[in-house]
Amino acid sequence: MNPVNWFEIPAKDINESKAFYEYVFDIEMQVTEMGPLTMAWFPFDHEKPGCAGTLVEAESYNPSHDGSTVYFSVDDVAPVFQSDNKLHNWLSLCNRRRYADID
């Protein structure tokens, strides 16, 4: 199983970003409008390993040094959070670091 399920890469100029990724990966990307979002889709084949994702241009999607959004997939995450104290402590530490600058 590939645990990465979905990713979104924010773009200020969807056409410029699309041209960059098409050139780098020698692919073709399809652009669609979904409400306030303009999305350019990376190719995806359900018969092959890997995950799907898009470039996204919208007011609420801002490219930054903070990175992209990646979505992971698991069969059932509840047991992991219930039984793994180390994971719980690690996530708590990450959240404290992430929000330490917020007053």
C-alpha positions, -999 to +999 in steps of 0.1 A: +000+000+000+012+035-008+004+056+024+003+089+005-032+093-007-034+129-021-013+161-023-020+197-032+007+221-043-004+258-040+003+279-071+000+317-077-001+313-115-015+279-124-004+281-161+032+289-151+033+262-125+016+237-148+042+244-176+070+239-151+058+205-139+049+194-174+084+202-185+102+186-155+082+154-155+074+153-193+037+149-186+005+166-196-018+181-169-055+188-173-069+221-158-103+222-142-123+248-123-139+236-090-158+265-075-132+290-064-103+266-071-084+262-104-067+229-104-041+213-127-042+175-122-011+153-122-016+121-143-029+092-122-035+055-131-055+035-107-038+003-119-003+016-109+012+024-075+014+060-065-010+088-055-030+115-071-026+152-066-030+187-081-016+222-084-042+245-068-047+282-075-071+300-052-072+329-028-067+305+002-038+286-013-005+304-010+028+290-020+052+293+009+083+278+025+059+260+049+054+233+022+026+215+005-004+196+018+000+158+017-029+135+027-021+100+040-043+069+038-046+041+063-072+014+068-080+024+104-061+052+122-080+049+155-060+019+170-028+037+163-038+068+183-054+047+211-024+024+217+007+043+206+018+066+234+050+075+217+030+087+186+006+107+208+036+124+226+053+131+193+022+147+178+016+167+209+052+180+207+048+189+170+016+208+178+033+227+206+062+237+183+038+246+154+017+269+176+044+283+199+045+316+180+007+321+181-005+343+209 
